[in-house]
Amino acid sequence: MKRQGKYFSIYQSMMPVIAIGPSGRATKVNLVFSLTEHVEIPVYSYVDYQGQRYTLWRPEDLTKHGTRNLEYSATFGGYWELLNTIKYKHLSAIPRKLKFQLTGKPRFFLELLVDNMNQSGVGGWSIGTCIDAPEKTLAFSHEFCLDVLNRFADEWGTEFEIVSKTINFGKVEKFKDDPLPLSYGRGNGFKTGVGRKLQGEKTTHLHPLCAGWRAQHRPHRLWGFLSAAAKIPGIGIRRQTL
């Protein structure tokens, strides 16, 4: 890692681990790397990865294994994480209220959410696509914008997607113009050659889980019933790798 001005260039030797959201977009980039000397990575530093920008919203984790072996773990997130720092307020009320009730369609509530974000000092937020749905009366009480957005999706039975600082409210559909053809039959699934293997030298064991387990029930007294366990009501078999 090399610092250049107010940001850091991240090289390929520090492989990022990507957290994928429901829409298929990366929501977080986790960088784990080691350095021979201490480098402070300031909060709000950012990385550009695959055309997207990810920001360090909280200090990185640092583990010292020796005087010249410092291990870092830094998680860079998208702009959506800012929604979890701003509370949803009634901006037209004087003074502004955190506990209130309003009636409107999805776009009405989204416009208030976007106004909350833009007036908090984090500008650039906007509404992309938004469904047209019947009005609802909703009550709010000291809730963060991200929690409110999840509530909207539950209330209207739909989904939302955040691309940079644009909020799309409605069913998330991808590649409508270029769908993936699927059909029945061998080799016509998403990917061929999918299989199962044991993890190294580890062995898979079966453990019976019994309803009404008591302390005097020792494992060695149960192994004899393993073959019949699946036939006894209240007993199931769990696969576990040791």
Secondary structure in CASP SS format (residue, H / E / C, confidence):
PFRMAT SS
TARGET T0000
AUTHOR 0000-0000-0000
METHOD secondary structure of the structure
MODEL  1
M C 1.00
K E 1.00
R E 1.00
Q E 1.00
G C 1.00
K C 1.00
Y E 1.00
F E 1.00
S E 1.00
I C 1.00
Y C 1.00
Q C 1.00
S C 1.00
M C 1.00
M C 1.00
P E 1.00
V E 1.00
I E 1.00
A E 1.00
I E 1.00
G C 1.00
P C 1.00
S C 1.00
G C 1.00
R C 1.00
A E 1.00
T E 1.00
K E 1.00
V E 1.00
N E 1.00
L E 1.00
V E 1.00
F E 1.00
S E 1.00
L E 1.00
T C 1.00
E C 1.00
H C 1.00
V C 1.00
E C 1.00
I C 1.00
P C 1.00
V C 1.00
Y C 1.00
S C 1.00
Y E 1.00
V E 1.00
D E 1.00
Y E 1.00
Q C 1.00
G C 1.00
Q E 1.00
R E 1.00
Y E 1.00
T E 1.00
L C 1.00
W C 1.00
R C 1.00
P C 1.00
E C 1.00
D E 1.00
L E 1.00
T E 1.00
K E 1.00
H E 1.00
G E 1.00
T C 1.00
R C 1.00
N E 1.00
L E 1.00
E E 1.00
Y E 1.00
S E 1.00
A E 1.00
T E 1.00
F E 1.00
G E 1.00
G C 1.00
Y H 1.00
W H 1.00
E H 1.00
L H 1.00
L H 1.00
N H 1.00
T C 1.00
I C 1.00
K E 1.00
Y C 1.00
K C 1.00
H E 1.00
L C 1.00
S C 1.00
A C 1.00
I C 1.00
P C 1.00
R C 1.00
K E 1.00
L C 1.00
K E 1.00
F E 1.00
Q E 1.00
L E 1.00
T E 1.00
G E 1.00
K C 1.00
P H 1.00
R H 1.00
F H 1.00
F H 1.00
L H 1.00
E H 1.00
L H 1.00
L H 1.00
V H 1.00
D H 1.00
N H 1.00
M H 1.00
N H 1.00
Q H 1.00
S C 1.00
G C 1.00
V C 1.00
G C 1.00
G C 1.00
W C 1.00
S E 1.00
I E 1.00
G E 1.00
T E 1.00
C E 1.00
I C 1.00
D C 1.00
A C 1.00
P C 1.00
E C 1.00
K E 1.00
T E 1.00
L E 1.00
A E 1.00
F E 1.00
S E 1.00
H C 1.00
E C 1.00
F E 1.00
C H 1.00
L H 1.00
D H 1.00
V H 1.00
L H 1.00
N H 1.00
R H 1.00
F H 1.00
A H 1.00
D H 1.00
E H 1.00
W C 1.00
G C 1.00
T C 1.00
E C 1.00
F E 1.00
E E 1.00
I E 1.00
V E 1.00
S C 1.00
K C 1.00
T E 1.00
I E 1.00
N E 1.00
F E 1.00
G C 1.00
K C 1.00
V C 1.00
E C 1.00
K C 1.00
F C 1.00
K C 1.00
D C 1.00
D C 1.00
P C 1.00
L C 1.00
P C 1.00
L C 1.00
S C 1.00
Y C 1.00
G C 1.00
R C 1.00
G C 1.00
N C 1.00
G C 1.00
F C 1.00
K C 1.00
T C 1.00
G C 1.00
V C 1.00
G C 1.00
R C 1.00
K C 1.00
L C 1.00
Q C 1.00
G C 1.00
E C 1.00
K C 1.00
T C 1.00
T E 1.00
H E 1.00
L E 1.00
H E 1.00
P E 1.00
L E 1.00
C E 1.00
A C 1.00
G C 1.00
W C 1.00
R C 1.00
A C 1.00
Q C 1.00
H C 1.00
R C 1.00
P H 1.00
H H 1.00
R H 1.00
L H 1.00
W H 1.00
G H 1.00
F H 1.00
L H 1.00
S H 1.00
A H 1.00
A H 1.00
A C 1.00
K C 1.00
I C 1.00
P C 1.00
G C 1.00
I E 1.00
G E 1.00
I E 1.00
R E 1.00
R E 1.00
Q E 1.00
T E 1.00
L C 1.00
END
